Amino acid sequence: MALVVLAALCLLLMWTWTLPAIMAGSNGEAVFDLRDDGYDYDAAKAYVAQIKETARRLYLREQRILDTGFAVGLAGGLALAICMGLRRNFGRWALAGAVFPALAFYVDMLENAAVGRMLKTPLLGPEEVELANTYTVLKFQLYEASVLLLLLCVIGQVVGWSLGKFRGSQ
């Protein structure tokens, strides 16, 4: 429960405080971390050139702290829920289900570091942007795979419960 509360609190603070302020300081452009379809070199270069210094500092400090807290809560909550959902049928092997959220968290932290470097680098190179973009897109794919696995666990639980009720009524 603490992981869900952490994720929810960080998300609330991001959506009501840091993200609106950063977007206001970057002509309404979405932060790199939220571009699930990625971004190219020209878009990243334009963003880094136009972002105001106050928004850049907010992005590099408070937003990064909140984003890390959110990732800890989200990945930890997903891993725990998946393990609990798989434990009944797979025993210790249920821990393997935590691989997707654990990888998502790892890639999320790599993305945060790469985006931080982009925001601090005056001469942005295409390689730096491509690396950060790859982390961003991969992060979303891994979180989506984690949510899909959790959904399959929930469906499995509902089907098992329904079959138990059906068999019990005969």
C-alpha positions as CSV (number, residue, x, y, z in Angstrom):
1,M,0.0,0.0,0.0
2,A,2.9,2.4,0.8
3,L,4.2,2.0,-2.8
4,V,0.8,3.0,-4.2
5,V,0.6,6.0,-1.9
6,L,4.1,7.0,-2.9
7,A,3.3,6.8,-6.6
8,A,0.0,8.6,-6.2
9,L,1.5,11.4,-4.1
10,C,4.4,12.0,-6.5
11,L,2.1,11.9,-9.5
12,L,-0.3,14.4,-7.9
13,L,2.6,16.8,-7.1
14,M,4.0,16.4,-10.7
15,W,0.6,17.0,-12.3
16,T,-0.3,20.0,-10.1
17,W,3.1,21.7,-9.6
18,T,6.2,20.7,-11.5
19,L,4.8,19.7,-14.9
20,P,2.6,22.8,-15.4
21,A,5.5,25.0,-14.4
22,I,7.9,23.3,-16.7
23,M,5.5,23.4,-19.6
24,A,4.9,27.1,-19.0
25,G,8.6,27.6,-19.2
26,S,8.9,25.6,-22.4
27,N,6.2,27.1,-24.5
28,G,3.7,24.4,-23.6
29,E,6.0,21.5,-24.8
30,A,5.7,18.2,-23.0
31,V,8.7,17.1,-21.0
32,F,10.9,14.4,-22.6
33,D,9.8,11.8,-20.0
34,L,6.1,11.9,-21.2
35,R,6.7,11.5,-24.9
36,D,5.8,7.9,-25.2
37,D,6.2,8.0,-29.0
38,G,9.7,9.5,-28.6
39,Y,11.4,12.5,-30.0
40,D,14.0,13.3,-32.6
41,Y,17.2,15.3,-32.6
42,D,15.6,18.5,-33.9
43,A,12.7,18.4,-31.4
44,A,15.1,17.8,-28.5
45,K,17.5,20.5,-29.7
46,A,14.6,23.0,-30.0
47,Y,13.2,22.1,-26.5
48,V,16.6,22.5,-24.8
49,A,17.2,25.8,-26.6
50,Q,13.8,27.3,-25.7
51,I,13.3,26.1,-22.1
52,K,13.6,29.0,-19.6
53,E,16.2,28.6,-16.8
54,T,13.7,28.4,-14.0
55,A,11.9,25.6,-15.8
56,R,15.2,23.8,-16.5
57,R,16.2,24.0,-12.8
58,L,12.7,22.7,-11.8
59,Y,13.0,19.8,-14.3
60,L,16.5,18.9,-13.1
61,R,15.7,19.0,-9.4
62,E,12.1,18.8,-8.0
63,Q,10.7,17.1,-11.1
64,R,13.5,14.5,-11.2
65,I,13.0,13.7,-7.5
66,L,9.3,13.3,-7.9
67,D,9.7,11.3,-11.1
68,T,12.1,8.9,-9.2
69,G,9.7,8.6,-6.3
70,F,6.9,7.8,-8.8
71,A,9.0,5.2,-10.5
72,V,9.8,3.5,-7.2
73,G,6.2,3.4,-6.3
74,L,4.9,2.3,-9.7
75,A,7.5,-0.3,-10.4
76,G,7.5,-1.6,-6.9
77,G,3.7,-1.8,-6.7
78,L,3.5,-3.5,-10.1
79,A,6.3,-6.0,-9.1
80,L,4.6,-6.8,-5.8
81,A,1.1,-7.2,-7.4
82,I,2.4,-9.4,-10.2
83,C,4.3,-11.6,-7.8
84,M,1.2,-11.9,-5.6
85,G,-1.0,-12.7,-8.6
86,L,1.4,-15.4,-9.9
87,R,2.4,-16.9,-6.6
88,R,-0.6,-19.3,-6.2
89,N,0.1,-21.1,-9.5
90,F,3.9,-20.6,-9.9
91,G,5.3,-20.5,-6.3
92,R,8.8,-19.0,-6.2
93,W,8.8,-18.7,-10.0
94,A,6.3,-15.8,-9.5
95,L,9.3,-13.7,-8.8
96,A,10.1,-13.9,-12.5
97,G,7.0,-11.8,-13.1
98,A,8.8,-8.9,-11.4
99,V,11.4,-8.7,-14.2
100,F,9.3,-6.4,-16.4
101,P,8.7,-3.7,-13.7
102,A,12.3,-4.1,-12.5
103,L,13.6,-3.5,-16.0
104,A,11.1,-0.6,-16.4
105,F,12.5,1.0,-13.3
106,Y,16.1,0.5,-14.4
107,V,15.4,2.0,-17.8
108,D,13.5,4.9,-16.2
109,M,16.5,5.8,-14.1
110,L,18.8,5.6,-17.2
111,E,16.3,7.9,-19.0
112,N,16.4,10.4,-16.1
113,A,20.2,10.5,-16.3
114,A,20.2,10.9,-20.1
115,V,17.5,13.6,-20.0
116,G,19.5,15.4,-17.3
117,R,22.6,15.3,-19.4
118,M,20.6,16.7,-22.4
119,L,19.3,19.6,-20.3
120,K,22.8,20.4,-19.0
121,T,24.6,20.2,-22.3
122,P,24.9,23.4,-24.3
123,L,26.0,21.5,-27.5
124,L,23.6,18.7,-27.8
125,G,24.7,15.8,-30.1
126,P,22.4,13.4,-32.0
127,E,23.9,10.4,-30.1
128,E,22.8,11.8,-26.8
129,V,19.3,12.5,-28.0
130,E,19.0,9.0,-29.6
131,L,20.1,7.3,-26.4
132,A,17.6,9.3,-24.2
133,N,14.8,8.7,-26.8
134,T,15.5,5.0,-26.8
135,Y,15.3,4.9,-23.0
136,T,12.0,6.9,-23.1
137,V,10.3,4.6,-25.6
138,L,11.6,1.4,-24.0
139,K,10.5,2.6,-20.5
140,F,6.9,3.0,-21.8
141,Q,7.0,-0.4,-23.5
142,L,8.3,-2.1,-20.3
143,Y,5.7,-0.4,-18.1
144,E,3.0,-1.4,-20.6
145,A,4.2,-5.0,-20.5
146,S,4.1,-4.9,-16.7
147,V,0.5,-3.6,-16.7
148,L,-0.5,-6.3,-19.3
149,L,1.0,-9.0,-17.1
150,L,-0.8,-7.7,-14.1
151,L,-4.0,-7.6,-16.1
152,L,-3.5,-11.2,-17.0
153,C,-3.0,-12.0,-13.4
154,V,-6.3,-10.3,-12.5
155,I,-8.1,-12.1,-15.3
156,G,-6.7,-15.4,-14.1
157,Q,-7.9,-14.7,-10.5
158,V,-11.4,-13.7,-11.7
159,V,-11.6,-16.8,-13.9
160,G,-10.4,-19.0,-11.0
161,W,-12.9,-17.4,-8.6
162,S,-15.7,-17.8,-11.2
163,L,-15.0,-21.5,-11.8
164,G,-14.9,-22.1,-8.0
165,K,-18.3,-20.4,-7.6
166,F,-19.7,-22.3,-10.6
167,R,-18.4,-25.7,-9.3
168,G,-19.7,-24.9,-5.8
169,S,-23.2,-24.2,-7.0
170,Q,-23.6,-27.6,-8.7
